[in-house]
Amino acid sequence: MTFNKKVDERIRKLVPEILKTSAFTDRKLTDMPNDNLAVTSRRYVTLNGTVANRPVASVATIGQHYFSTDTNIPMTWNGTNWVDGVASIVA
């Protein structure tokens, strides 16, 4: 039996055993978008509300998404302005 076949055989035996245990769930991290220590950075979480209530420049981060519920326009902060999908400034 070749080395590769031996390795394949061993993997086929071990993987089901490992999956039955808690080896992959012991360190489960839950990503809460309202948590400052979230796995996913809050700046990539889509927020929504009225145009008047969107985050101000001092709080918004480049690439942050926002959905305006009064105009139904999705927008992104580019570092200077809120822009729509074709890079037009959303007033």
Sequence and secondary structure as in RCSB ss.txt:
>XXXX:A:sequence
MTFNKKVDERIRKLVPEILKTSAFTDRKLTDMPNDNLAVTSRRYVTLNGTVANRPVASVATIGQHYFSTDTNIPM
TWNGTNWVDGVASIVA
>XXXX:A:secstr
  HHHHHHHHHHHHHHHHHHTTTTTTT     TT TT SS GGGS EEE GGGS  TTT  TT EEEETTTTEEE
EE SSSEE TTS B  
